């Protein structure tokens, strides 16, 4: 069949000698311009920010047609306007019992309009049709989960060579689960697999070294929250309903009743405490809330959050984790027995042998303040969603721009414009603002 199709298209190309154009082309011409006013409107929607001869010609043609009002709407959309839904429409789109993942929560607080488009209208960016089985993040999660689950407490007895063999074994297991993979396996894909394998072997060795010296032990990988899973649904009431938390935690570790959360990151990820004041970068802390306070444990069980890089950073500064931890030297020794900064963020030790409460370290009691603040943020978020507030409201985190990777930046016309950014508050100032919120609200 493939041979016949190729022969047919070869015959057509040689016999009819057709001209082939890709639309939309960078430059419009008589041979590839839109043939209807509908397609012209669509093309203008794509080009409206260009201020090019093509976009100006399209606008001129649309202004003289029945599409003039729609073209005018496209021109004016997003210009110094706040958008709201009425409460009935908001209720139809989102309901009053809102299932909320930590990533959805982050999206709403990063930009309400982006949340509306993505989760209200289910708008999706058009993606090229491709068969991408080598998604690095998925492979990393699979390999580390299998390694930790299979070997539990037997990490220290494994040599580097044995770890490398296991890594390749788990990669092949993952690929074996992908239907049709063997049919597309070729030299290029083998090269990509080898690159992933080399990088991942470093990570597996690092994780093995960390667990071999740590008193914290993994209790669960890919822990599911909500929907009748291992952790019961955590609910946050707001004025007209409730938010139910759902999600999956990469790894939960435990030591002597203390709980810490580990998250594997395929890209660069640095935790910045000021972000949480605005509901950003809260995913890990929300999960820590879920497995401690939300699961009936006391806040004192919270032993922090850590991001585990899944590749060396661009400066080749290693695989050290970053996050937020209690400034308790005994607890930190349980994670990194030499307090070397190899397995935890490098702490600053004071003369009295205590840990300075700055950067990635806070007072253990501060986790209670954070959990209280999360509850207030959830209530505020629920009220805003149910009220229909979908304003274009991008906010850059300290190291996480709101619009740079947003699929809808061209829709709201915020492209190439500066947006507000979270202030670089000290840890002390962050908790001072949280205390003010107890009296004045968020």
Secondary structure, DSSP 8 states (H G I E B T S, - for coil): -HHHHHHHHHHHHHHH------SS-SS--TTTS-SSHHHHHHHHHHHTTS--HHHHHHHHHHHTSTTHHHHHHHHHTTSS---B--HHHHHHHH-SEEEEEHHHHHHHHH-HHHHIIIIIS--------------HHHHHHHHHHHHHHHHTT--TT--HHHHHHHHHHHHHHHHHTSTTHHHH--HHHHHHHHHHHHHHHHHHHHHHHHHHH-S-EEEEEEEEESTTSSB--EEEEETTEEEEEEEEEEEEEEETTEEEEEEEESS-----GGGGGGT-S-HHHHHHHHHTGGGT--GGGEEEEEEEESS--TT------EEEEE--HHHHHHHSTT--SSSS----B-TTS-B-SSTTEE-TTHHHHHHHHHHHHHHHHHHHHHHTB------B-SS--SSTT-TTHHHHT-TT----B-----HHHHHHHHHHHHHH--
